[in-house]
Amino acid sequence: MDAYCDLEVDVNGEEVLMVDKKVLSSYSGSIRKMFSTLKGGKRNMKVIYHDFPGGAENFELITRFCYKNGKIDINPFNITDLNCAAYFLEMNKCVSGSQNLLEQTAKSLEDIRYWTWSELIVALKRCQDFLAVASSSGILEKCLDSIVGRVASSCETSPSPSVSSPDSYKFRASCDTRSSESLKSSFLRVTWWFEDLVQLDIRLIEMLVKSMVSRNLSHRIISKFLFHYQKSRLASAFLDEKSRMVETVVEMLFSLDLSSVSYKSLFGMLRFSLQGNISKCSRNKLESMIGSHLDQATFDDFLVPSPIRARYLYDVNLVLRLVKSFLAKGVWCLPLSQLKKVVSLLDAYIAEVAPDPHLKPSKFLALIKALPDSARDSFDGIYQSVDLYLEGCPKKKKRGSAVD
């Protein structure tokens, strides 16, 4: 064996390299400390790394840096790997002075404002492979700040169409072609970055969204991106990944201004959550957000099938929870038009479920009492629903007093 290759390095089980311990120790504090206590003993030694940033290919770059007296080409495509490896190996000023790799990568990061968008995305994607080290070294924060800064700048210079609600962005038939194209172009100018960020891990998305919120980026645009991200990633995700993704997206949406969040998209998430296995806490937050928008619901939205093994037809408990969330701020705080809309929907729903022979009197009564009597202009529909309910099963007539 070559006298100058006295250290065997197993890098993440990918490759075993023979290197000069003295050369690497002159640049790496961790390797220097590893062997500083050894006196004499074995001539050849072995180091095993299980989580070396960038794997064997990156370790070869580090070795080349050491053998070339602290010189290496640093660019946006390798800077993340080199920076994280330098942090991992303690290649800092204390060990090798001005030639240390950690400072060299930090200096290169000063030019991050000149990087192209594609270069930024590549660097950030590399961070997700060794997130903990990238976070500790500081490169993750630099990449996140730069990306969010560019997104924010583009949104400021290209305002999105003015809309009254997140669901109202539509091209109306009454608009001429030029106007429609202008609206479409304006919308695309603030969503151009969606597809590039869809490639990122949900953990990075969470960090990006927090940064976007802190920079006062439009909550409507953030929510649209989150729904786009979820839709794009769910198809290829495993079941447990889907659940974790939905839970994380719900948490992020819950931190936004709810008036900026699309009701239709929220209800789509709810239908998935009823089939998937998401936490009760996340489902409660999702239902709370939907409940606050309940006046935007349609009759079909209410017709959610009952849970598996339940005998009744529709999920009455869900509707009761949504109505409770709708009333959370108090009846008198709600605009009358919104209250009337929900009353109309609920009364139609009561009429729909009334013939169900398996619906318990307590649940039927809870539906009737879910909204205050003062919200109704007429009780004719309720009386008809009560008749339908009692006719649905003879046994109910014996307990008819419960709903009188």
C-alpha positions in Angstrom: 0.0 0.0 0.0 1.2 3.5 -0.9 2.9 5.1 2.2 1.0 8.3 1.5 -2.4 6.6 1.5 -2.7 5.7 5.1 -6.3 6.4 5.7 -9.2 4.3 4.4 -12.5 6.2 4.1 -15.8 4.5 3.6 -18.3 7.2 2.4 -21.9 6.3 3.1 -21.3 2.7 1.9 -21.0 4.1 -1.7 -17.3 3.9 -2.1 -14.1 3.3 -0.2 -11.2 5.8 -0.8 -7.6 5.7 0.2 -6.2 9.1 1.2 -3.3 10.8 3.0 -4.4 11.4 6.5 -1.9 14.2 7.0 -3.1 16.1 3.9 -6.8 15.9 5.0 -5.9 16.8 8.6 -4.3 20.0 7.4 -7.7 21.2 6.2 -10.3 19.3 8.3 -10.7 20.0 12.0 -12.8 16.9 12.6 -10.2 14.5 11.0 -7.4 16.3 12.9 -9.2 15.8 16.2 -10.1 12.2 15.3 -6.4 11.2 15.2 -4.8 13.7 17.5 -5.1 11.4 20.5 -3.6 8.4 18.7 0.1 7.8 19.3 1.9 5.4 17.2 -0.3 2.3 16.8 -1.7 1.1 13.6 -0.2 2.5 10.4 -3.3 2.3 8.4 -6.7 3.4 9.8 -10.2 3.5 8.6 -13.0 6.1 9.0 -16.7 5.2 8.2 -19.1 8.0 7.3 -22.8 7.1 7.2 -24.2 10.6 6.4 -21.5 12.5 4.6 -23.1 15.4 2.6 -23.1 14.7 -1.1 -21.8 11.2 -0.8 -18.7 9.7 -2.3 -18.6 12.0 -5.3 -18.5 15.1 -3.0 -15.9 13.5 -0.8 -13.7 13.1 -3.8 -14.1 16.9 -4.5 -13.1 17.6 -0.9 -10.0 15.4 -1.3 -9.1 17.1 -4.5 -9.4 20.5 -2.7 -7.0 19.3 0.0 -4.4 17.9 -2.4 -4.5 21.1 -4.5 -3.6 23.3 -1.5 -7.0 24.7 -0.9 -8.0 25.5 -4.5 -11.3 24.4 -6.2 -13.8 25.8 -8.6 -16.9 26.8 -6.7 -20.1 27.3 -8.6 -23.9 27.3 -8.0 -24.1 23.6 -8.9 -21.6 22.4 -6.3 -21.6 25.1 -3.7 -24.3 23.4 -1.5 -22.4 20.1 -1.4 -19.1 21.8 -0.8 -20.4 24.2 1.9 -22.2 21.4 3.8 -19.2 19.1 3.6 -16.9 21.9 4.8 -19.2 22.5 7.8 -19.4 18.7 8.4 -15.6 18.3 8.4 -14.9 21.6 10.3 -12.9 23.0 7.4 -12.8 26.5 8.9 -10.3 29.3 9.6 -9.1 27.8 12.8 -7.7 24.8 10.9 -6.3 26.2 7.6 -6.4 30.0 7.8 -7.6 31.9 4.8 -7.5 28.8 2.6 -10.3 27.1 4.4 -13.2 25.8 2.3 -16.0 27.1 4.6 -15.0 30.7 4.1 -14.4 30.2 0.4 -18.0 28.9 -0.1 -19.3 31.7 2.1 -17.5 34.3 -0.1 -19.0 32.7 -3.2 -22.5 33.0 -1.7 -22.0 36.7 -1.6 -22.7 36.6 -5.4 -26.0 34.8 -5.0 -27.9 37.8 -6.2 -26.3 37.3 -9.6 -27.3 33.7 -9.9 -30.0 32.7 -12.4 -33.3 31.4 -11.1 -32.4 27.9 -12.3 -29.1 28.0 -10.4 -31.0 29.0 -7.2 -33.4 26.1 -7.6 -30.6 23.6 -8.1 -28.7 24.9 -5.0 -31.9 24.8 -2.9 -32.8 21.3 -4.1 -29.4 20.0 -3.0 -30.1 21.4 0.5 -33.0 19.1 1.0 -30.7 16.0 0.7 -28.9 17.1 3.9 -31.3 19.6 5.5 -29.9 19.6 9.0 -26.3 20.4 7.9 -27.5 23.0 5.3 -29.5 24.7 8.0 -26.6 24.8 10.4 -24.1 26.0 7.9 -26.3 28.9 6.8 -26.5 28.1 3.1 -30.2 27.0 3.4 -31.2 30.4 4.8 -29.3 32.2 2.0 -31.0 30.2 -0.7 -34.5 30.6 0.8 -34.1 34.4 1.2 -32.9 34.8 -2.3 -35.7 32.8 -3.8 -38.4 34.4 -1.7 -36.9 37.8 -2.5 -37.2 37.2 -6.3 -40.8 35.9 -6.0 -41.8 38.9 -3.9 -40.2 41.3 -6.4 -42.0 39.7 -9.3 -45.3 39.9 -7.5 -44.8 43.6 -6.7 -43.9 44.5 -10.3 -46.7 42.4 -11.8 -49.8 42.8 -9.7 -52.4 40.1 -10.0 -56.0 40.9 -11.2 -58.2 42.5 -8.5 -60.7 40.0 -7.3 -63.4 40.0 -4.6 -62.6 36.5 -3.5 -60.1 33.7 -4.2 -62.8 31.8 -6.1 -64.0 34.7 -8.3 -61.0 34.8 -10.7 -62.8 33.8 -13.9 -62.9 35.0 -17.5 -66.4 36.2 -18.0 -68.1 35.9 -21.3 -68.8 39.6 -21.3 -65.1 40.5 -21.3 -63.6 41.1 -24.7 -60.7 39.0 -25.9 -58.1 41.6 -25.2 -59.3 42.0 -21.6 -59.3 38.3 -21.0 -55.8 37.8 -22.4 -54.6 40.7 -20.2 -56.0 39.2 -17.1 -54.6 35.8 -18.0 -51.2 37.2 -18.7 -51.3 39.2 -15.4 -52.2 36.1 -13.5 -49.4 34.0 -15.1 -46.8 36.7 -14.2 -47.3 36.1 -10.5 -47.5 32.3 -10.7 -44.6 31.6 -13.0 -42.6 30.1 -10.1 -45.2 27.5 -9.1 -43.9 24.6 -11.2 -40.2 25.1 -10.1 -41.0 25.0 -6.4 -43.3 22.0 -6.8 -40.1 19.9 -7.1 -39.2 20.7 -3.5 -39.7 18.7 -0.3 -42.6 19.6 1.9 -40.2 20.7 4.6 -38.6 23.3 2.3 -42.1 24.4 1.2 -42.9 25.0 4.9 -39.8 27.2 5.3 -40.5 29.1 2.1 -44.1 29.9 3.1 -43.0 31.2 6.5 -40.6 33.5 4.8 -43.2 34.6 2.2 -45.6 35.4 5.0 -42.9 37.4 6.9 -42.3 39.4 3.7 -46.0 40.2 3.3 -46.4 38.3 0.0 -50.1 38.1 -1.0 -51.8 35.4 1.0 -54.1 34.7 -2.0 -51.0 33.8 -4.1 -49.5 31.7 -1.3 -52.7 29.7 -0.9 -53.0 29.2 -4.6 -49.4 27.8 -4.7 -50.1 25.5 -1.7 -53.1 24.0 -3.4 -51.1 23.7 -6.7 -48.3 22.0 -4.8 -50.6 19.5 -3.1 -52.4 18.6 -6.3 -49.1 18.1 -8.2 -47.5 16.0 -5.5 -50.4 13.9 -4.2 -50.7 11.7 -7.3 -47.2 10.2 -6.9 -47.0 10.1 -3.1 -47.5 7.1 -0.9 -50.4 7.0 1.4 -48.5 8.0 4.6 -46.7 10.8 2.6 -50.1 12.0 1.4 -51.4 12.3 4.9 -48.3 14.2 6.1 -48.4 16.5 3.1 -52.1 17.4 3.6 -51.6 18.0 7.3 -48.6 20.3 6.6 -50.5 22.2 3.9 -53.5 22.6 6.3 -51.2 24.1 8.9 -49.8 26.5 6.4 -53.2 27.6 5.1 -54.5 28.0 8.7 -51.7 30.6 9.2 -53.0 32.7 6.3 -55.9 35.2 6.1 -58.8 32.9 5.6 -60.6 35.4 3.2 -57.7 34.7 0.8 -58.1 31.0 0.8 -60.3 29.2 -1.8 -63.4 27.5 -0.3 -63.7 25.1 -3.2 -60.1 24.0 -2.8 -60.5 23.6 0.9 -63.5 21.4 0.4 -61.5 19.2 -2.0 -59.0 18.7 0.8 -61.8 17.8 3.1 -63.0 15.0 0.9 -59.5 13.6 0.8 -59.1 13.9 4.6 -62.3 11.9 5.1 -60.8 9.1 3.1 -57.2 9.4 4.3 -55.7 9.1 7.7 -54.9 12.7 8.8 -54.7 13.8 12.4 -57.8 15.0 14.3 -56.1 18.4 14.9 -55.5 19.0 11.2 -59.1 17.9 10.3 -60.5 20.3 13.0 -58.5 23.2 11.5 -59.6 22.3 8.0 -63.3 22.1 9.1 -62.9 25.4 10.9 -61.6 27.1 7.7 -64.4 25.6 5.6 -67.0 26.6 8.2 -65.9 30.2 8.0 -66.6 30.1 4.3 -69.8 28.1 4.6 -72.0 30.7 2.8 -70.0 29.9 -0.4 -71.0 26.2 -0.2 -73.4 24.5 -2.6 -76.1 22.0 -1.7 -74.0 19.2 -3.2 -71.1 20.1 -0.8 -73.3 19.2 2.1 -74.0 15.7 0.8 -71.0 14.0 2.1 -71.5 10.2 2.5 -71.5 8.9 6.1 -68.4 7.2 7.5 -67.8 3.6 6.8 -69.9 1.3 9.1 -72.3 4.1 9.9 -75.9 3.1 9.0 -77.2 6.6 8.1 -76.9 8.0 4.6 -75.0 11.3 5.0 -72.4 12.6 7.4 -74.7 14.7 9.6 -72.1 15.2 12.2 -69.8 16.9 9.7 -72.5 19.3 8.7 -73.2 20.2 12.3 -69.5 20.8 12.9 -69.3 23.1 9.9 -72.3 25.1 10.9 -70.8 25.5 14.4 -67.6 26.8 12.9 -69.7 29.2 10.7 -71.3 30.6 13.9 -68.0 30.7 15.9 -67.8 34.5 15.8 -71.4 34.9 16.9 -74.6 35.3 14.9 -74.8 39.0 15.2 -71.3 39.4 13.7 -72.4 37.7 10.4 -73.8 39.6 7.5 -77.5 38.9 7.1 -77.0 37.8 3.4 -74.4 35.1 4.5 -76.7 33.9 7.3 -79.7 33.6 5.0 -77.6 31.6 2.4 -76.5 29.1 5.1 -80.1 28.8 6.4 -81.3 28.0 2.9 -78.7 25.4 2.4 -79.2 23.8 5.8 -83.0 23.6 5.4 -82.6 21.9 2.0 -80.2 19.5 3.6 -82.7 18.7 6.4 -85.3 18.0 3.8 -82.8 15.6 2.1 -81.9 13.6 5.2 -85.4 13.6 6.8 -86.5 10.3 5.0 -83.4 8.4 6.2 -84.8 5.7 8.5 -81.5 5.4 10.4 -81.2 9.1 11.3 -81.6 9.4 15.1 -84.1 11.9 16.5 -81.3 13.7 18.4 -79.4 14.3 15.2 -82.4 15.5 13.3 -83.3 17.9 16.1 -79.7 19.1 16.3 -79.9 20.0 12.6 -83.1 22.0 13.1 -81.6 23.9 16.1 -78.2 24.4 14.6 -79.1 27.9 13.5 -81.2 30.3 15.5 -85.0 30.6 14.7 -84.6 34.3 14.1 -82.5 33.5 11.0 -85.5 31.9 9.2 -88.2 33.9 7.4 -90.5 30.8 7.3 -90.8 27.5 9.0 -92.8 25.8 6.3 -89.8 23.8 5.0 -89.0 22.6 8.5 -92.6 21.5 9.2 -92.5 19.5 5.9 -89.2 18.0 6.8 -90.6 16.9 10.2 -93.5 15.2 8.5 -91.1 13.4 6.1 -89.0 12.3 9.1 -91.9 10.9 11.0 -93.3 9.2 7.9 -89.9 7.5 7.3 -90.3 5.0 10.1 -93.4 4.2 12.2 -91.2 3.9 15.3 -90.3 7.5 15.1 -94.0 8.6 15.6 -93.8 7.2 19.1 -91.0 9.6 19.8 -92.4 12.5 17.7 -92.6 14.7 20.7 -88.8 15.0 20.6 -89.1 17.1 17.5 -92.3 18.9 18.1 
